[in-house]
Amino acid sequence: MALDPRADEHRQIEHVKDDLVREFAALPESLVDEQVTQVARHFTQARVRSFVPVLVRRGARERLRHLV
């Protein structure tokens, strides 16, 4: 049985959030979550979904670096 691609993407983005919370421990978890969510929204209409989690990680990390 194949996994739902959107469910797998959501799981990967949750993993991104967890990683970034650890990486940016000096920032509130809610702020990290907010940044990941905002970046992920930019890709809601993306036709190619394979790289969305990677792009979300990069975009959120970039934003968070500016907040530290």
C-alpha positions in Angstrom: 0.0 0.0 0.0 1.5 3.4 -1.1 1.7 6.3 1.3 -0.3 9.4 0.7 2.3 11.8 -0.7 0.8 14.8 1.1 0.8 12.9 4.4 4.5 12.0 3.8 5.3 15.6 3.0 3.5 16.8 6.2 5.5 14.2 8.2 8.8 15.5 6.7 7.9 19.1 7.4 7.1 18.2 11.0 10.6 16.6 11.1 12.0 19.9 9.7 10.3 21.8 12.5 11.7 19.5 15.2 15.2 19.8 13.7 15.0 23.6 13.6 13.7 23.8 17.1 16.8 22.0 18.3 19.1 24.1 16.0 17.6 27.4 17.1 17.1 26.5 20.8 17.6 30.2 21.8 14.3 31.1 20.0 10.8 30.2 21.2 9.5 27.0 19.7 6.4 28.9 18.6 8.5 31.3 16.5 10.2 28.4 14.8 6.9 26.8 14.1 5.5 30.0 12.7 8.4 30.5 10.4 8.2 26.9 9.1 4.4 27.3 8.5 4.8 30.6 6.7 7.5 29.2 4.4 5.5 26.1 3.8 2.5 28.2 2.7 4.5 29.6 -0.2 4.6 26.1 -1.7 0.9 25.1 -1.3 0.4 25.4 -5.1 3.7 23.9 -6.1 3.2 21.3 -8.9 6.3 19.4 -8.1 6.2 18.4 -4.4 9.4 16.3 -4.1 11.6 19.1 -2.9 9.1 21.1 -0.8 10.4 19.9 2.6 14.0 20.8 1.6 12.9 24.2 0.4 10.9 24.8 3.6 14.0 23.9 5.7 16.2 26.3 3.7 13.7 29.1 3.8 12.8 28.8 7.4 16.5 28.5 8.4 17.3 31.6 6.5 14.5 33.5 8.3 15.5 32.2 11.7 19.1 33.1 11.2 18.0 36.7 10.8 16.2 36.5 14.1 19.0 35.2 16.3 
